Amino acid sequence: MRYISTRGKAPALSFEEAMLTGLARDGGLYVPETWPELSRAEIAAFAGLSYQDVALRVMMPFMGDTFTHGEFHDIIARAYGSFAHQAICPISQLSHNDFLLELFHGPTLAFKDVAMQLIGQMFEASLKRRGERLTIVGATSGDTGSAAIEAFRGSQAVDVFVMYPHGRVSEVQRRQMTTPSEANVHALAVDGDFDDCQARLKDMFNDFDFRDGVRLAGVNSINWARVMVQVVYYFTSAVALGAPYRSVSFTVPTGNFGDIFAGYVAKRMGLPIERLVIATNQNDILHRTLQNGGHTKEGVTPSISPSMDIQVSSNFERLLFDLYDRQGTAVAQVMDDLSAKGTFQLSQGALSKLHDEFDSGRASESETSASIAAIVKYTGQVLCPHTAVGVKVAADARGAVATPMVTLATAHAAKFPDAVEAACGVRPALPPHMADMYDRPERITRVANDLAAIEAVVRERVRT
Ligand SMILES: *Cc1c(COP(=O)(O)O)cnc(C)c1O
């Protein structure tokens, strides 16, 4: 399996190279040359298997000869040993035909752990074999950063730097990034919003001197390996609900479009998914795109679901590549328009293909709070605000959908205790093993929203 860039001008890479590289050198994102397909019989045979076994079968076709079957089996076992639930990503029920896919049982209580714990193990195995070391720089709206730090803390081969928007993440999110004491992890508070952090990260990748000098790698959701790992739970949950004999729909609280794109990949691989519903908060660029085909940036308005406070959904470029029949030049053109003018218009053909696969909806702040309160009342479950956005949008989409509807529960409510308590009167508690988080000292480096300043901090701190 080879990986090609969505902008068509970077060399094709193996899985291992694409994983260790992150962003392509032409500014594009790596995608597999073709979508591997699983037969109905292969999918049916997932019933009753462990999460780890399904993971092995879903991901092997993407990996070429990076790891042997046996090596990858052991990597998966190590990665998910850190989860607090045996099923890894269990489903729970909201009403007769509505379900939650609980993705928050990893060490930082958000779905980012599902991919990041595995990526940490894959990087370690691969770098050890190659005798190499890397610097990982990430940008986070709150959850990716801590997940990356958890995945790489104490690594001999990797230094990790995480940029987060100063003052715009929850206290739990911040403490998860700033309290690990290992010398190879660094939390950088940037004076800007998440899109600024993400833009500086892209700038770093495009500064080839810097990139090569520190051996820069990325584990943001622009890294193909992240998306690939997330494909697995669409299979496990759909099979538990009757696939491949029955179709299933998913509603996904969406920011950077990585998680829902993994659902699209599962569908391309043969999983019978009826609808994929994009759920956004008031930062609703994707919802507006589905409505009129215009993809137009507006400012980011902070919300109670901060991990979705995004206007530049990087992974949307991967979908654009398919919507434009895998023509890299067409993708490069619309992405150039987006950076020059802050907007592009989808072609009629691209928009109608988008509508073939996806629906969308948005939840305002008050709708999100009302959704938290309603679910506590009707089920006793306490949702995080991101999940609540999903549940609200799923309910709106419900009318047109007869299949089971699975909403991805992307974080544990205890990551956002203030918003949750304000919405429903219940203050969600951290799991016991994290209860001392408020007592541990924090280490934070405050930096300007300035490429040179950030690069200087990284250069100074990397171990050589
Ligand atoms: C990252 C995140 C999202 C958005 O996921 P994307 O893959 O960026 O679309 C939603 N909810 C939570 C809790 C997150 O951490």
The ligand as a Gaussian input file, in Angstrom:
#p B3LYP/6-31G(d) Opt

LIG

0 1
 C      -10.897000      16.393000      18.942000
 C      -12.260000      16.341000      19.514000
 C      -13.396000      16.453000      18.708000
 C      -13.297000      16.722000      17.229000
 O      -12.740000      15.640000      16.530000
 P      -12.136000      15.884000      15.056000
 O      -11.488000      14.605000      14.670000
 O      -11.153000      17.005000      15.209000
 O      -13.270000      16.265000      14.172000
 C      -14.634000      16.307000      19.306000
 N      -14.747000      16.104000      20.626000
 C      -13.688000      15.998000      21.438000
 C      -13.894000      15.786000      22.901000
 C      -12.400000      16.102000      20.916000
 O      -11.337000      15.998000      21.723000

